[in-house]
Amino acid sequence: MKNHIKSIDHEGIRKILLTHDKRVIFEKTNIVPDEKVLREELEQSLGIENVSQKSVLGLDIYQYSSYGEFEQMLIPFLFKTMLSSTIDLCIDNHPFIFQNYSKERIEKNFISTGDGGFLIFDTPLHSLLFASNYAIVLRIYNAFHFFPRLRKIIGGISTRYVITYDKVYSYDDNFYGRAIINNARILSRDNLNRCLIDEHVHRWFTVNIDGIENLQVITIEDVANIFEFSNYSSLPLATSSDKIFGRESSRREGIINSDILKIGKIKAKETDINIYNLHLQVSLSLVNNDDDSQKKIVTVSLGNLNTSGI
């Protein structure tokens, strides 16, 4: 199974061009050249068939421009701090699912936009769990439990979410690909603070757990049986627990409700991509890392039930 991000070699492409093309040419008569050999060499070098699919989670702080200039200067710090706390939660709460991730890897695969950004994961389940844990951190911030004085200064914030699943590759320490392009396009179209997913994400959950609706009843053993997790170490299953997917099906904690609804389409090149509105209710037990005696159960909604189109 391919799980690396394909990297495009700048020098490799340059050498091919110097061999089969000319950087600049001025002739009295212009002739359209035959590009067949160059195309074949470039296709072999790029290895399009080796570009793997990745899940991209897009996060965007809604109406960032409506905040005052002072607050706008603080929001990137707040978002980065919340993101750091979310990474810690994901690694602690989901030791089996996030076993191949470190804080450094997640941060390296993050594309910042200042008031949000795009995170790249191996599967849509990783993206969904990260979004759920982020929603928990967002709620405790808005409820004055996370830097409460900073919360009073900046005010409440809301976030819109998009999850896509398609090809991603890297070039010159930056990330590109349809998954990122489609994600940004969907984010820009939504003004209702929803959690939207594309048809490729919807299909992934249908194939692997018989539909997103089953998120509220599957166990960690069911997750371990998903193909993308087949080569994961089973040690975390025996030595630790997952805070959302238990060993037995339960709706008292974890994902306690899930709803999905098709709301429209977006144009991607020559094809239409179906877009779905996802609404989850997630309940997690939290412990204050600065004081272990302080505990709290928090229930949040990821997305909302607004059914307007896109």
VOBA-1610 file (N, C-alpha, C; in pm, whole numbers, padded with zeros to 5 digits, always signed):
BEGIN
Met+00084-00120+00000Met+00000+00000+00000Met+00087+00125+00000Lys+00059+00218-00090Lys+00136+00342-00098Lys+00082+00442+00004Asn+00170+00490+00092Asn+00124+00593+00185Asn+00217+00713+00188His+00320+00712+00103His+00409+00827+00096His+00351+00930+00000Ile+00400+01053+00013Ile+00359+01160-00078Ile+00464+01171-00187Lys+00421+01154-00310Lys+00511+01160-00424Lys+00576+01298-00433Ser+00709+01299-00449Ser+00783+01424-00461Ser+00834+01441-00603Ile+00811+01557-00660Ile+00857+01587-00796Ile+01000+01640-00791Asp+01087+01581-00870Asp+01229+01615-00872Asp+01255+01728-00971His+01287+01845-00919His+01310+01962-01004His+01429+01940-01098Glu+01540+01893-01043Glu+01659+01873-01125Glu+01638+01765-01230Gly+01561+01662-01194Gly+01533+01555-01289Gly+01457+01607-01411Ile+01357+01691-01387Ile+01280+01750-01497Ile+01369+01842-01580Arg+01452+01919-01512Arg+01540+02012-01583Arg+01637+01938-01676Lys+01691+01827-01631Lys+01784+01750-01714Lys+01714+01694-01838Ile+01589+01649-01819Ile+01513+01597-01933Ile+01489+01707-02035Leu+01453+01826-01987Leu+01428+01938-02078Leu+01554+01979-02153Leu+01667+01980-02084Leu+01792+02018-02149Leu+01833+01916-02255Thr+01788+01790-02237Thr+01821+01685-02333Thr+01727+01685-02453His+01598+01708-02428His+01498+01691-02533His+01429+01821-02574Asp+01476+01933-02524Asp+01413+02060-02559Asp+01521+02169-02557Lys+01482+02288-02594Lys+01572+02403-02590Lys+01508+02511-02505Arg+01589+02574-02419Arg+01534+02675-02329Arg+01476+02792-02407Val+01549+02842-02504Val+01503+02953-02587Val+01543+02924-02730Ile+01453+02954-02823Ile+01486+02935-02964Ile+01424+03047-03046Phe+01505+03111-03130Phe+01457+03213-03223Phe+01496+03172-03364Glu+01398+03137-03442Glu+01421+03100-03582Glu+01339+03193-03671Lys+01381+03207-03796Lys+01306+03292-03888Lys+01168+03235-03916Thr+01160+03103-03915Thr+01031+03037-03937Thr+00994+02956-03814Asn+00878+02986-03758Asn+00832+02911-03641Asn+00774+02777-03682Ile+00816+02672-03615Ile+00766+02538-03642Ile+00719+02477-03511Val+00597+02424-03511Val+00548+02356-03391Val+00620+02222-03379Pro+00694+02199-03270Pro+00778+02079-03261Pro+00698+01954-03226Asp+00761+01840-03247Asp+00706+01711-03206Asp+00749+01686-03061Glu+00651+01676-02973Glu+00681+01665-02829Glu+00672+01522-02778Lys+00652+01424-02865Lys+00625+01287-02821Lys+00733+01230-02730Val+00859+01241-02771Val+00969+01184-02691Val+00978+01255-02555Leu+00967+01389-02556Leu+00973+01464-02431Leu+00859+01423-02338Arg+00740+01409-02393Arg+00625+01369-02312Arg+00649+01233-02246Glu+00700+01138-02323Glu+00726+01004-02269Glu+00828+01008-02156Glu+00934+01088-02175Glu+01036+01099-02072Glu+00981+01165-01945Leu+00899+01269-01964Leu+00840+01337-01848Leu+00742+01247-01775Glu+00661+01173-01849Glu+00565+01082-01786Glu+00637+00976-01704Gln+00747+00925-01758Gln+00824+00825-01685Gln+00889+00885-01560Ser+00938+01009-01572Ser+01003+01075-01459Ser+00902+01109-01349Leu+00787+01160-01388Leu+00687+01201-01289Leu+00622+01082-01221Gly+00607+00971-01295Gly+00545+00852-01236Gly+00406+00879-01183Ile+00319+00925-01272Ile+00184+00963-01230Ile+00113+00849-01158Glu+00141+00725-01201Glu+00074+00611-01138Glu+00117+00593-00992Asn+00227+00657-00952Asn+00276+00645-00814Asn+00229+00759-00724Val+00149+00849-00778Val+00093+00958-00696Val-00024+00901-00617Ser-00009+00892-00487Ser-00110+00827-00403Ser-00221+00924-00362Gln-00333+00866-00325Gln-00445+00945-00275Gln-00423+00979-00128Lys-00458+01099-00092Lys-00450+01145+00045Lys-00579+01216+00083Ser-00605+01219+00211Ser-00720+01294+00260Ser-00673+01430+00308Val-00743+01533+00267Val-00709+01670+00307Val-00822+01727+00392Leu-00786+01776+00509Leu-00881+01844+00597Leu-00856+01994+00588Gly-00956+02067+00542Gly-00947+02213+00536Gly-01018+02276+00655Leu-00950+02366+00723Leu-01007+02440+00836Leu-01001+02588+00805Asp-01108+02659+00836Asp-01111+02802+00808Asp-01189+02874+00917Ile-01124+02969+00983Ile-01193+03050+01084Ile-01287+03146+01012Tyr-01414+03132+01041Tyr-01518+03202+00965Tyr-01515+03352+00993Gln-01522+03431+00884Gln-01529+03577+00888Gln-01412+03638+00967Tyr-01293+03589+00938Tyr-01172+03641+01002Tyr-01158+03791+00977Ser-01194+03836+00857Ser-01177+03978+00822Ser-01270+04070+00900Ser-01373+04015+00964Ser-01467+04098+01038Ser-01416+04134+01178Tyr-01309+04069+01222Tyr-01252+04101+01353Tyr-01172+04231+01344Gly-01155+04296+01457Gly-01072+04416+01461Gly-00927+04383+01431Glu-00850+04486+01394Glu-00711+04463+01355Glu-00630+04400+01468Phe-00653+04445+01592Phe-00583+04389+01708Phe-00616+04241+01722Glu-00744+04207+01713Glu-00786+04067+01725Glu-00733+03983+01609Gln-00731+04041+01488Gln-00679+03969+01372Gln-00533+03930+01391Met-00457+04016+01458Met-00316+03986+01481Met-00298+03871+01580Leu-00396+03850+01667Leu-00387+03744+01767Leu-00441+03610+01717Ile-00532+03613+01621Ile-00598+03490+01577Ile-00501+03387+01520Pro-00400+03423+01438Pro-00305+03320+01392Pro-00235+03248+01507Phe-00200+03323+01614Phe-00142+03259+01732Phe-00241+03163+01795Leu-00366+03209+01810Leu-00468+03125+01871Leu-00489+02998+01789Phe-00498+03013+01658Phe-00522+02896+01573Phe-00407+02796+01584Lys-00283+02847+01581Lys-00167+02758+01592Lys-00166+02686+01726Thr-00202+02757+01832Thr-00206+02697+01966Thr-00315+02590+01974Met-00432+02618+01918Met-00540+02520+01916Met-00502+02399+01832Leu-00432+02423+01721Leu-00388+02314+01635Leu-00291+02224+01710Ser-00199+02284+01784Ser-00102+02207+01862Ser-00172+02120+01966Ser-00272+02176+02034Ser-00347+02100+02133Ser-00426+01987+02068Thr-00478+02013+01949Thr-00553+01909+01876Thr-00462+01794+01837Ile-00341+01824+01792Ile-00246+01719+01756Ile-00218+01631+01878Asp-00195+01694+01993Asp-00170+01617+02116Asp-00288+01528+02150Leu-00410+01582+02137Leu-00530+01503+02166Leu-00541+01383+02073Cys-00516+01403+01944Cys-00529+01293+01848Cys-00431+01181+01878Ile-00308+01216+01908Ile-00207+01114+01936Ile-00239+01041+02066Asp-00291+01114+02167Asp-00325+01052+02296Asp-00456+00974+02289Asn-00556+01029+02220Asn-00689+00968+02219Asn-00702+00852+02122His-00615+00847+02020His-00628+00744+01916His-00493+00679+01887Pro-00437+00607+01985Pro-00300+00554+01969Pro-00285+00454+01856Phe-00389+00377+01826Phe-00380+00282+01714Phe-00388+00355+01580Ile-00488+00439+01564Ile-00513+00504+01436Ile-00402+00602+01400Phe-00348+00673+01499Phe-00244+00774+01473Phe-00104+00723+01507Gln-00085+00591+01506Gln+00045+00537+01548Gln+00158+00575+01453Asn+00128+00603+01328Asn+00232+00640+01231Asn+00255+00791+01225Tyr+00192+00864+01315Tyr+00203+01010+01314Tyr+00275+01060+01438Ser+00356+01160+01416Ser+00417+01236+01526Ser+00371+01381+01511Lys+00395+01459+01613Lys+00359+01601+01605Lys+00433+01667+01490Glu+00560+01629+01472Glu+00642+01688+01367Glu+00588+01653+01228Arg+00543+01529+01210Arg+00493+01489+01078Arg+00365+01564+01044Ile+00274+01576+01140Ile+00148+01647+01114Ile+00175+01794+01083Glu+00264+01856+01159Glu+00295+01997+01136Glu+00365+02017+01002Lys+00449+01921+00962Lys+00518+01931+00833Lys+00419+01923+00718Asn+00314+01842+00735Asn+00214+01824+00629Asn+00097+01921+00644Phe+00124+02037+00701Phe+00021+02140+00720Phe+00051+02260+00631Ile-00050+02305+00559Ile-00038+02423+00474Ile-00114+02536+00542Ser-00043+02634+00594Ser-00107+02740+00672Ser-00161+02850+00582Thr-00278+02902+00621Thr-00333+03021+00556Thr-00347+03136+00656Gly-00294+03119+00776Gly-00302+03222+00879Gly-00426+03207+00964Asp-00543+03212+00900Asp-00669+03195+00971Asp-00726+03055+00949Gly-00640+02962+00918Gly-00682+02825+00892Gly-00572+02753+00817Gly-00612+02653+00741Gly-00512+02581+00662Gly-00561+02444+00621Phe-00469+02368+00564Phe-00500+02235+00512Phe-00404+02133+00573Leu-00461+02024+00626Leu-00382+01916+00682Leu-00394+01794+00593Ile-00283+01723+00573Ile-00280+01608+00484Ile-00265+01481+00566Phe-00359+01388+00547Phe-00357+01260+00618Phe-00369+01144+00520Asp-00343+01024+00570Asp-00349+00905+00484Asp-00491+00866+00448Thr-00586+00882+00540Thr-00723+00837+00515Thr-00824+00942+00561Pro-00946+00936+00509Pro-01052+01026+00557Pro-01084+01008+00705Leu-01060+00888+00760Leu-01087+00867+00902Leu-00992+00952+00987His-00866+00960+00947His-00772+01047+01018His-00822+01192+01016Ser-00866+01238+00899Ser-00915+01375+00886Ser-01036+01399+00975Leu-01127+01303+00976Leu-01250+01318+01053Leu-01222+01321+01203Leu-01132+01236+01249Leu-01097+01235+01391Leu-01025+01363+01430Phe-00938+01412+01342Phe-00870+01538+01372Phe-00971+01651+01382Ala-01066+01656+01289Ala-01169+01760+01292Ala-01252+01750+01420Ser-01283+01628+01464Ser-01363+01609+01585Ser-01288+01657+01709Asn-01160+01625+01718Asn-01081+01670+01832Asn-01060+01821+01828Tyr-01045+01876+01708Tyr-01034+02022+01695Tyr-01163+02089+01743Ala-01278+02030+01709Ala-01406+02086+01752Ala-01418+02087+01904Ile-01359+01986+01970Ile-01357+01983+02116Ile-01273+02100+02170Val-01154+02119+02114Val-01067+02228+02158Val-01134+02363+02133Leu-01199+02376+02017Leu-01270+02499+01985Leu-01380+02528+02086Arg-01454+02423+02125Arg-01562+02443+02222Arg-01509+02487+02358Ile-01402+02423+02405Ile-01352+02462+02537Ile-01292+02603+02534Tyr-01244+02646+02416Tyr-01201+02785+02403Tyr-01321+02878+02411Asn-01423+02851+02332Asn-01541+02937+02330Asn-01613+02940+02464Ala-01599+02831+02543Ala-01665+02822+02674Ala-01577+02876+02787Phe-01470+02949+02753Phe-01381+03013+02851Phe-01306+02912+02938His-01275+02794+02883His-01194+02697+02956His-01050+02691+02904Phe-01021+02759+02793Phe-00890+02752+02727Phe-00844+02895+02703Phe-00741+02939+02778Phe-00698+03079+02775Phe-00819+03173+02783Pro-00890+03170+02897Pro-01016+03245+02909Pro-01001+03397+02892Arg-00890+03453+02936Arg-00873+03598+02919Arg-00849+03633+02772Leu-00773+03548+02703Leu-00755+03569+02559Leu-00889+03555+02487Arg-00971+03461+02534Arg-01106+03443+02477Arg-01188+03571+02493Lys-01175+03637+02609Lys-01249+03761+02632Lys-01201+03871+02537Ile-01072+03872+02507Ile-01015+03975+02419Ile-01056+03952+02273Ile-01037+03829+02224Ile-01064+03801+02083Ile-01212+03784+02056Gly-01282+03722+02151Gly-01422+03688+02129Gly-01435+03544+02081Gly-01557+03500+02060Gly-01580+03364+02012Gly-01543+03349+01865Ile-01508+03228+01827Ile-01478+03200+01687Ile-01553+03075+01643Ser-01576+03066+01514Ser-01637+02947+01457Ser-01554+02904+01337Thr-01562+02777+01305Thr-01478+02719+01200Thr-01563+02639+01103Arg-01529+02648+00976Arg-01590+02560+00877Arg-01487+02455+00835Tyr-01539+02337+00801Tyr-01453+02222+00775Tyr-01486+02162+00638Val-01383+02114+00570Val-01402+02040+00445Val-01303+01923+00444Ile-01352+01805+00406Ile-01265+01688+00392Ile-01276+01637+00249Thr-01162+01623+00183Thr-01157+01569+00046Thr-01060+01452+00042Tyr-01071+01374-00067Tyr-00985+01255-00082Tyr-00950+01242-00229Asp-00823+01267-00261Asp-00778+01260-00400Asp-00625+01264-00400Lys-00566+01283-00516Lys-00421+01278-00527Lys-00354+01404-00472Val-00239+01381-00407Val-00157+01489-00352Val-00011+01456-00382Tyr+00066+01558-00420Tyr+00209+01539-00442Tyr+00283+01663-00392Ser+00414+01651-00380Ser+00493+01764-00329Ser+00595+01809-00433Tyr+00628+01936-00428Tyr+00731+01994-00514Tyr+00791+02114-00444Asp+00922+02113-00428Asp+00993+02226-00369Asp+00938+02261-00230Asp+00915+02156-00148Asp+00866+02171-00010Asp+00726+02230-00001Asn+00650+02223-00108Asn+00510+02263-00107Asn+00424+02146-00155Phe+00295+02152-00124Phe+00204+02044-00161Phe+00104+02092-00265Tyr+00072+02001-00357Tyr-00020+02030-00466Tyr-00108+01908-00489Gly-00209+01925-00573Gly-00292+01811-00611Gly-00440+01842-00603Arg-00518+01753-00664Arg-00662+01776-00674Arg-00730+01780-00537Ala-00680+01700-00442Ala-00743+01699-00310Ala-00737+01837-00245Ile-00626+01908-00264Ile-00611+02042-00206Ile-00693+02144-00285Ile-00687+02134-00418Ile-00762+02228-00503Ile-00912+02218-00476Asn-00964+02096-00473Asn-01107+02077-00450Asn-01147+02123-00311Asn-01059+02098-00213Asn-01089+02138-00076Asn-01103+02289-00065Ala-01008+02361-00124Ala-01013+02508-00120Ala-01136+02560-00191Arg-01173+02496-00300Arg-01290+02539-00377Arg-01418+02521-00295Ile-01429+02408-00227Ile-01549+02383-00146Ile-01554+02479-00027Leu-01440+02499+00040Leu-01436+02592+00153Leu-01484+02731+00113Ser-01441+02776-00003Ser-01477+02912-00048Ser-01625+02924-00081Arg-01689+02811-00109Arg-01831+02814-00147Arg-01925+02806-00027Asp-01873+02766+00088Asp-01960+02746+00205Asp-01956+02869+00295Asn-02073+02918+00334Asn-02080+03030+00428Asn-02172+02999+00545Leu-02187+02868+00575Leu-02279+02825+00680Leu-02209+02745+00790Asn-02075+02752+00794Asn-01998+02686+00901Asn-02028+02537+00912Arg-02032+02471+00798Arg-02064+02328+00798Arg-01938+02243+00793Cys-01958+02112+00801Cys-01851+02016+00774Cys-01891+01944+00646Leu-01823+01976+00537Leu-01858+01921+00406Leu-01754+01819+00362Ile-01801+01716+00294Ile-01711+01614+00241Ile-01743+01592+00093Asp-01643+01546+00017Asp-01670+01519-00124Asp-01710+01372-00143Glu-01747+01338-00266Glu-01798+01204-00293Glu-01693+01096-00274His-01565+01132-00288His-01459+01033-00268His-01447+00994-00121Val-01464+01090-00031Val-01467+01061+00112Val-01590+00977+00146His-01704+01017+00090His-01828+00944+00113His-01813+00798+00069Arg-01752+00777-00048Arg-01732+00641-00100Arg-01636+00562-00011Trp-01532+00628+00039Trp-01435+00558+00125Trp-01504+00500+00248Phe-01588+00579+00312Phe-01659+00529+00430Phe-01762+00423+00393Thr-01825+00436+00277Thr-01921+00335+00234Thr-01852+00201+00212Val-01737+00203+00147Val-01663+00080+00119Val-01610+00017+00247Asn-01561+00099+00339Asn-01488+00046+00454Asn-01571+00020+00579Ile-01679+00097+00600Ile-01762+00072+00719Ile-01911+00070+00684Asp-01942+00050+00556Asp-02082+00044+00509Asp-02156+00175+00528Gly-02084+00285+00529Gly-02149+00416+00535Gly-02111+00496+00658Ile-02109+00627+00643Ile-02072+00717+00753Ile-02165+00701+00873Glu-02291+00665+00847Glu-02386+00649+00958Glu-02339+00548+01061Asn-02254+00454+01019Asn-02206+00349+01110Asn-02093+00395+01201Leu-02048+00519+01187Leu-01945+00570+01277Leu-01987+00562+01423Gln-02117+00570+01447Gln-02165+00571+01585Gln-02175+00432+01647Val-02152+00327+01567Val-02167+00191+01621Val-02043+00103+01601Ile-01946+00146+01521Ile-01830+00060+01497Ile-01735+00063+01618Thr-01656-00043+01631Thr-01559-00056+01739Thr-01418-00036+01685Ile-01321-00031+01774Ile-01182-00016+01731Ile-01137-00140+01654Glu-01196-00256+01683Glu-01164-00377+01607Glu-01212-00364+01463Asp-01328-00302+01445Asp-01378-00277+01309Asp-01282-00184+01234Val-01232-00084+01302Val-01137+00008+01240Val-01010-00067+01200Ala-00963-00155+01286Ala-00839-00230+01259Ala-00853-00320+01137Asn-00977-00356+01103Asn-01001-00444+00987Asn-01011-00367+00855Ile-01008-00235+00860Ile-01007-00156+00738Ile-00875-00178+00665Phe-00880-00190+00533Phe-00761-00227+00455Phe-00643-00135+00482Glu-00666-00004+00486Glu-00555+00090+00506Glu-00485+00072+00640Phe-00549+00004+00735Phe-00488-00018+00866Phe-00436-00161+00883Ser-00439-00239+00775Ser-00403-00380+00785Ser-00255-00403+00818Asn-00170-00305+00784Asn-00027-00322+00814Asn+00015-00245+00938Tyr-00082-00195+01015Tyr-00051-00125+01139Tyr-00016-00226+01248Ser+00065-00184+01343Ser+00096-00268+01459Ser-00029-00284+01545Ser-00053-00407+01589Ser-00170-00433+01674Ser-00140-00409+01822Leu-00016-00374+01854Leu+00021-00354+01995Leu-00064-00249+02065Pro-00091-00131+02002Pro-00175-00032+02071Pro-00316-00083+02102Leu-00365-00180+02025Leu-00498-00235+02052Leu-00500-00308+02185Ala-00387-00369+02220Ala-00380-00447+02343Ala-00339-00364+02464Thr-00265-00258+02439Thr-00206-00183+02552Thr-00274-00051+02582Ser-00363-00005+02495Ser-00428+00125+02517Ser-00568+00123+02459Ser-00642+00230+02484Ser-00780+00238+02436Ser-00798+00362+02351Asp-00898+00357+02264Asp-00934+00471+02181Asp-01050+00544+02247Lys-01042+00676+02250Lys-01143+00755+02322Lys-01272+00774+02244Ile-01274+00738+02116Ile-01397+00748+02038Ile-01450+00611+02001Phe-01362+00522+01956Phe-01405+00387+01918Phe-01366+00289+02029Gly-01466+00241+02104Gly-01439+00150+02213Gly-01423+00006+02166Arg-01399-00082+02262Arg-01389-00225+02229Arg-01527-00285+02204Glu-01628-00219+02257Glu-01767-00258+02233Glu-01844-00136+02186Ser-01945-00160+02106Ser-02026-00051+02054Ser-02101+00019+02166Ser-02089+00153+02172Ser-02157+00231+02275Ser-02183+00370+02222Arg-02296+00426+02259Arg-02329+00563+02217Arg-02332+00658+02336Arg-02270+00615+02448Arg-02261+00703+02565Arg-02144+00800+02552Glu-02041+00756+02480Glu-01923+00839+02461Glu-01867+00810+02323Gly-01791+00904+02269Gly-01743+00890+02132Gly-01838+00959+02036Ile-01860+00899+01919Ile-01955+00954+01822Ile-02093+00902+01859Ile-02180+00990+01905Ile-02311+00948+01953Ile-02421+00973+01851Asn-02389+01045+01744Asn-02489+01067+01639Asn-02417+01108+01511Ser-02470+01064+01397Ser-02410+01101+01268Ser-02519+01113+01163Asp-02513+01221+01087Asp-02610+01246+00980Asp-02534+01289+00855Ile-02581+01247+00740Ile-02517+01281+00613Ile-02624+01313+00510Leu-02600+01418+00430Leu-02699+01459+00331Leu-02629+01520+00211Lys-02664+01474+00091Lys-02610+01532-00031Lys-02672+01669-00053Ile-02586+01771-00079Ile-02638+01907-00090Ile-02610+01972-00225Gly-02531+01908-00311Gly-02504+01970-00440Gly-02379+01916-00506Lys-02328+01991-00604Lys-02210+01950-00679Lys-02118+02069-00700Ile-01990+02039-00722Ile-01897+02140-00770Ile-01833+02088-00897Lys-01784+02179-00979Lys-01719+02143-01104Lys-01570+02125-01079Ala-01517+02011-01118Ala-01374+01985-01109Ala-01326+01937-01244Lys-01257+02026-01316Lys-01217+02000-01453Lys-01341+01968-01535Glu-01346+01849-01593Glu-01458+01815-01681Glu-01566+01733-01610Thr-01551+01711-01480Thr-01646+01626-01408Thr-01709+01702-01292Asp-01826+01656-01251Asp-01894+01711-01134Asp-01863+01622-01014Ile-01839+01684-00899Ile-01814+01609-00776Ile-01928+01637-00679Asn-01992+01533-00632Asn-02100+01547-00536Asn-02045+01590-00400Ile-02118+01680-00334Ile-02078+01731-00203Ile-02184+01693-00101Tyr-02138+01650+00017Tyr-02228+01606+00124Tyr-02206+01690+00249Asn-02315+01714+00320Asn-02309+01784+00448Asn-02306+01680+00560Leu-02201+01684+00641Leu-02184+01588+00750Leu-02209+01656+00883His-02286+01590+00967His-02309+01640+01103His-02284+01527+01202Leu-02190+01549+01293Leu-02159+01451+01397Leu-02178+01514+01534Gln-02220+01434+01630Gln-02215+01474+01770Gln-02114+01385+01839Val-02016+01448+01903Val-01905+01376+01963Val-01896+01412+02111Ser-01880+01309+02195Ser-01868+01329+02339Ser-01735+01271+02386Leu-01654+01353+02452Leu-01523+01309+02499Leu-01502+01351+02645Ser-01431+01266+02717Ser-01392+01298+02854Ser-01254+01363+02852Leu-01242+01483+02907Leu-01117+01558+02904Leu-01058+01571+03043Val-00925+01573+03048Val-00851+01593+03172Val-00758+01711+03153Asn-00755+01801+03250Asn-00665+01916+03246Asn-00522+01866+03268Asn-00437+01877+03166Asn-00299+01830+03179Asn-00220+01907+03284Asp-00265+02027+03317Asp-00196+02108+03419Asp-00245+02074+03560Asp-00358+02003+03569Asp-00414+01963+03699Asp-00501+01840+03677Asp-00446+01721+03705Asp-00515+01596+03676Asp-00647+01579+03751Ser-00667+01659+03856Ser-00792+01646+03933Ser-00909+01712+03861Gln-00881+01794+03759Gln-00986+01863+03686Gln-01025+01782+03563Lys-01149+01733+03563Lys-01198+01651+03452Lys-01333+01704+03405Lys-01363+01679+03279Lys-01489+01730+03225Lys-01528+01648+03103Ile-01656+01617+03089Ile-01708+01553+02968Ile-01768+01661+02880Val-01722+01668+02757Val-01767+01771+02664Val-01831+01705+02543Thr-01949+01752+02505Thr-02018+01704+02386Thr-02030+01820+02287Val-01988+01796+02163Val-01990+01901+02062Val-02052+01849+01934Ser-02093+01942+01850Ser-02138+01909+01715Ser-02030+01949+01616Leu-01995+01856+01529Leu-01906+01887+01417Leu-01993+01914+01297Gly-01989+02038+01246Gly-02080+02076+01139Gly-02217+02108+01195Asn-02313+02126+01106Asn-02450+02153+01147Asn-02547+02093+01047Leu-02675+02108+01073Leu-02778+02043+00992Leu-02837+02135+00886Asn-02773+02247+00856Asn-02825+02337+00753Asn-02816+02268+00617Thr-02929+02256+00550Thr-02935+02176+00426Thr-02929+02260+00299Ser-02898+02388+00311Ser-02889+02471+00190Ser-02780+02418+00099Gly-02794+02446-00029Gly-02697+02395-00127Gly-02564+02466-00118Ile-02478+02435-00215Ile-02346+02494-00216Ile-02323+02564-00349
//
